């Protein structure tokens, strides 16, 4: 047990465990990566399990992880993580273009068939992961240059770079009260920049992983805003509408703020699961005149009265100045500095 200068009741709890466990007390908070590395160094078992303090394990959660890391092809194993309401928080991670990592199937009901199976990936989250201790030490453990974020994804890709896989264990279930630590996201910008500088060359795999689950990876052309996965009448209507849109040839995406417990996922149409994931495939539906955009903004979602509106036509192109477009800082003959070109962000 590693106490990272806790200011709550953790020191007293660690004192109670002193006779049953090795307890390390840091005088200052050394960060998640350093504390985990300390704990693994002090451990004596063949396998180490890194488990966040904001988790609750379910019966039978440990055996699938131990079985997975006994396979020499596996570098790390991770659990199926649920939010308290029963939705998926983690069912494996994927890499998008731009070296952006995302949780696949996030917010899908936690018992849907696409999240209960075991599969090999490149990344699992560090909220609950198991590794052979010798391997963890061999690769140098977590990079302590990260501060409370991205250490796990970086470690997984270092293992993958060695030809090992990250095994997602769908039969190991843990409830995760995500990001409960104060300041959990304070360093994400710096951590993300460090991660992309190291792994920016990594081939994106989100589209491939979704295709393995039977989900079309084409970007969305419609956006639905509102409840989808809970037991409310509005969510039931949304699921029916999304299925009808997909049957009509559209590719809807879902933007849901989860509220209420998730419904059982076994009977949920795969098109609804696809719509939940499809939001990752584009920063927004393409702007095409005449396409109905569902949800509050498009006036077609729940509470919008069923009205719709067309998108405004694109503004006419600006006429270029004589001599063509120029870029700021590009000094042309005559000393003129041009306005920068404007593109989509």
C-alpha positions in Angstrom: 0.0 0.0 0.0 1.4 3.4 -1.0 0.0 6.5 0.7 0.8 9.5 -1.4 0.6 12.1 1.4 -3.1 11.7 1.9 -4.9 14.3 4.0 -8.1 12.2 4.7 -8.4 8.9 6.7 -6.0 7.0 4.5 -3.0 7.1 6.9 -5.1 5.6 9.7 -6.3 2.8 7.3 -2.8 2.1 6.2 -1.7 1.8 9.9 -4.4 -0.8 10.4 -2.9 -2.8 7.5 0.7 -2.5 8.6 0.8 -6.0 10.0 -0.7 -7.6 6.9 0.9 -5.5 4.1 3.9 -3.5 3.1 3.0 0.1 3.7 4.9 3.0 2.0 4.2 6.5 3.2 5.3 9.4 1.0 5.8 12.7 2.7 4.6 14.5 -0.5 2.3 13.5 -3.3 4.6 12.0 -5.9 1.9 11.4 -8.5 0.1 8.3 -9.7 2.9 7.0 -11.9 5.6 7.2 -9.2 3.4 5.7 -6.5 2.5 2.8 -8.7 6.1 2.2 -9.6 7.0 2.2 -5.8 4.3 -0.3 -5.1 5.3 -2.7 -7.9 9.0 -2.5 -6.7 8.0 -3.4 -3.2 5.6 -6.2 -4.2 6.7 -9.8 -4.1 4.1 -11.6 -6.2 4.5 -12.8 -9.8 1.5 -10.7 -10.9 0.6 -7.2 -9.9 -2.8 -5.7 -10.2 -3.2 -1.9 -10.3 -6.6 -0.9 -9.0 -7.9 2.6 -8.6 -9.2 3.6 -5.1 -12.5 4.7 -6.7 -13.5 1.2 -7.8 -15.7 -1.6 -6.5 -14.9 -5.1 -7.6 -17.6 -7.7 -8.5 -17.5 -11.4 -7.7 -15.1 -13.3 -9.9 -13.3 -10.2 -11.2 -9.7 -11.4 -10.5 -9.4 -14.9 -12.0 -9.9 -13.7 -15.7 -7.1 -11.2 -15.3 -4.7 -13.8 -13.8 -5.6 -16.2 -16.6 -5.0 -13.6 -19.2 -1.5 -12.5 -18.1 -0.5 -16.2 -17.8 -0.5 -16.1 -21.6 3.0 -15.1 -22.8 1.5 -13.2 -25.7 -0.3 -10.8 -23.3 1.5 -7.8 -21.9 -1.4 -6.4 -19.8 -5.0 -7.3 -19.0 -7.9 -5.0 -18.1 -11.4 -5.3 -16.8 -14.9 -4.3 -18.1 -15.5 -1.1 -16.1 -19.1 0.1 -15.4 -20.4 3.4 -14.2 -22.5 3.2 -11.1 -25.7 3.3 -13.2 -24.6 0.2 -15.2 -23.3 1.9 -18.4 -19.9 1.1 -19.9 -17.0 3.3 -18.8 -14.3 1.0 -20.3 -14.5 -1.8 -22.7 -11.1 -1.3 -24.2 -9.6 1.7 -25.9 -8.8 2.7 -29.5 -6.7 5.3 -31.2 -8.2 7.9 -33.5 -6.4 9.9 -36.2 -4.3 12.5 -34.5 -3.3 10.0 -31.8 -6.4 10.7 -29.8 -7.4 7.8 -27.5 -11.0 7.0 -26.8 -13.0 4.4 -24.9 -15.0 2.3 -27.4 -18.7 1.6 -26.5 -18.6 4.1 -23.8 -22.1 4.6 -22.2 -23.5 1.5 -23.9 -25.4 -0.7 -21.4 -22.9 -2.7 -19.5 -24.3 -6.2 -20.4 -24.6 -5.7 -24.1 -22.9 -8.6 -26.1 -20.4 -6.2 -27.8 -18.8 -5.5 -24.4 -19.0 -8.9 -22.6 -16.6 -10.8 -24.9 -12.9 -11.0 -24.3 -10.7 -9.5 -27.1 -7.1 -8.4 -27.8 -6.5 -4.7 -28.2 -3.6 -2.2 -28.0 -4.8 -0.3 -24.9 -6.7 -1.0 -21.7 -7.2 1.6 -18.9 -5.0 1.7 -15.8 -8.0 2.0 -13.4 -7.8 -1.8 -13.2 -5.0 -3.6 -15.0 -2.9 -6.7 -14.3 0.7 -7.4 -15.4 3.5 -9.8 -14.8 5.6 -8.0 -12.3 8.9 -8.9 -14.0 7.6 -7.5 -17.3 6.4 -4.3 -15.6 9.9 -3.7 -14.2 11.6 -4.7 -17.5 9.8 -2.0 -19.5 10.5 0.6 -16.9 7.0 0.8 -15.4 4.9 3.9 -15.8 6.6 7.0 -17.3 6.8 9.4 -14.4 7.0 12.3 -16.8 3.2 12.1 -17.0 1.2 13.6 -14.2 -2.0 11.7 -13.3 -3.0 10.8 -16.8 -1.8 9.0 -20.0 0.6 6.7 -18.0 -1.5 3.7 -18.7 -2.0 4.3 -22.5 1.7 5.0 -22.9 2.6 1.8 -21.1 0.2 -0.2 -23.2 1.7 1.1 -26.4 5.2 0.4 -25.2 4.1 -3.2 -24.6 2.4 -3.3 -28.0 5.6 -2.0 -29.6 7.2 -5.2 -28.3 4.7 -7.4 -30.0 2.5 -8.0 -27.0 -1.2 -7.4 -26.7 -3.5 -5.7 -24.2 -6.3 -8.2 -23.4 -9.7 -6.8 -22.5 -11.4 -9.3 -20.2 -15.1 -8.9 -20.6 -15.8 -11.4 -17.8 -13.9 -9.3 -15.2 -16.3 -6.7 -14.0 -15.5 -3.6 -11.8 -17.6 -0.5 -11.0 -15.6 2.7 -11.5 -16.5 6.0 -10.0 -14.4 7.8 -12.6 -12.1 10.8 -12.0 -13.0 11.2 -8.3 -9.5 12.3 -7.3 -9.2 16.1 -6.9 -7.3 17.6 -9.8 -7.6 14.4 -11.9 -7.7 16.3 -15.2 -5.5 19.3 -14.3 -2.6 18.1 -16.4 -4.4 16.5 -19.4 -3.2 19.2 -21.9 0.5 18.7 -21.0 0.1 14.9 -20.7 -1.6 14.7 -24.1 1.1 16.7 -25.8 3.8 14.4 -24.3 1.8 11.3 -25.4 1.3 12.6 -29.0 5.0 13.6 -29.4 6.0 10.0 -28.6 3.2 8.1 -30.3 2.0 10.4 -33.1 3.1 7.9 -35.6 0.8 5.2 -34.2 -1.7 3.8 -36.7 -5.3 4.6 -35.8 -7.4 1.5 -35.0 -10.8 2.8 -34.0 -12.5 2.1 -37.4 -11.1 -1.4 -37.5 -12.2 -2.3 -34.0 -15.7 -1.0 -34.6 -15.8 -3.0 -37.9 -15.0 -6.1 -35.9 -18.1 -5.5 -33.9 -20.2 -5.1 -37.0 -20.3 -1.2 -36.9 -19.9 0.9 -40.0 -17.1 3.3 -39.4 -18.4 5.9 -41.9 -18.9 9.3 -40.3 -22.4 10.4 -39.2 -24.9 12.4 -41.2 -27.4 13.0 -38.4 -27.0 13.9 -34.7 -29.5 12.8 -32.0 -29.4 14.7 -28.7 -31.2 13.3 -25.7 -31.7 10.2 -23.5 -31.1 6.9 -25.3 -30.0 4.1 -22.9 -32.2 4.6 -19.8 -35.7 3.3 -19.1 -37.6 6.5 -19.8 -40.3 6.8 -22.6 -38.2 9.4 -24.3 -35.2 7.0 -24.5 -37.4 4.2 -25.8 -38.7 6.6 -28.5 -35.1 7.6 -29.3 -34.0 4.0 -29.8 -36.8 3.3 -32.1 -36.1 6.5 -34.1 -32.4 5.7 -34.4 -33.1 2.3 -35.7 -35.6 3.7 -38.3 -33.0 6.3 -39.4 -30.4 3.6 -39.9 -32.9 1.4 -41.8 -33.6 4.4 -44.1 -29.9 4.6 -44.9 -28.7 7.3 -42.6 -25.8 7.1 -40.1 -27.0 8.7 -36.9 -24.8 9.6 -34.0 -25.9 10.0 -30.4 -24.9 12.8 -28.0 -26.4 11.7 -24.6 -25.9 13.1 -21.2 -26.5 9.8 -19.2 -29.1 10.0 -16.5 -30.8 7.1 -14.7 -29.8 3.5 -14.7 -29.1 1.8 -18.0 -31.6 -0.7 -19.4 -30.6 -4.3 -20.0 -28.4 -4.2 -23.2 -29.1 -7.7 -24.5 -32.1 -6.6 -26.6 -30.7 -3.3 -27.8 -30.3 -3.0 -31.5 -26.7 -2.9 -32.8 -27.6 0.3 -34.7 -28.1 2.1 -31.4 -24.7 0.9 -30.2 -23.3 2.1 -33.5 -24.9 5.5 -33.1 -23.3 5.9 -29.6 -19.9 5.1 -31.0 -20.3 7.1 -34.2 -19.9 10.4 -32.4 -16.2 9.7 -32.3 -15.9 9.2 -36.0 -16.5 12.9 -36.8 -16.3 16.2 -35.0 -19.9 16.7 -36.2 -22.2 15.7 -38.9 -21.2 17.1 -42.4 -23.0 20.3 -43.3 -25.2 19.3 -46.2 -28.2 21.4 -47.1 -31.5 19.7 -46.5 -30.3 17.0 -44.1 -32.5 16.9 -41.0 -30.4 17.2 -37.9 -32.1 15.5 -34.9 -32.0 16.6 -31.3 -32.5 19.9 -29.5 -30.4 22.0 -31.8 -32.1 20.6 -34.9 -35.5 20.9 -33.3 -36.3 17.2 -33.9 -35.3 15.6 -30.6 -37.2 15.0 -27.4 -39.0 18.1 -26.2 -38.6 19.9 -29.5 -42.1 19.5 -30.6 -41.1 17.4 -33.6 -40.2 20.4 -35.7 -37.3 20.4 -38.1 -35.4 23.0 -40.0 -33.1 23.0 -42.9 -29.5 24.2 -42.6 -28.6 27.6 -43.9 -27.0 27.5 -47.3 -23.3 28.0 -47.3 -22.1 31.6 -47.6 -20.7 32.6 -51.0 -17.0 32.4 -51.4 -15.1 35.6 -50.7 -13.6 37.2 -53.7 -9.8 37.1 -53.7 -7.8 40.2 -53.9 -5.8 40.8 -57.0 -2.7 38.7 -57.0 -4.4 35.8 -55.2 -4.7 34.9 -51.5 -1.9 35.8 -49.1 -0.8 34.5 -45.7 0.0 36.7 -42.7 3.7 37.1 -42.4 4.2 36.3 -46.1 5.7 39.6 -47.2 5.0 40.2 -50.9 6.7 42.8 -53.1 5.4 46.2 -51.9 5.6 45.2 -48.2 2.0 44.0 -47.8 1.3 41.4 -45.1 -1.7 39.2 -45.9 -4.6 37.9 -43.8 -4.3 34.3 -42.8 -6.3 31.6 -44.6 -9.2 30.3 -42.6 -10.1 26.6 -42.5 -12.1 24.2 -40.5 -10.8 23.5 -37.0 
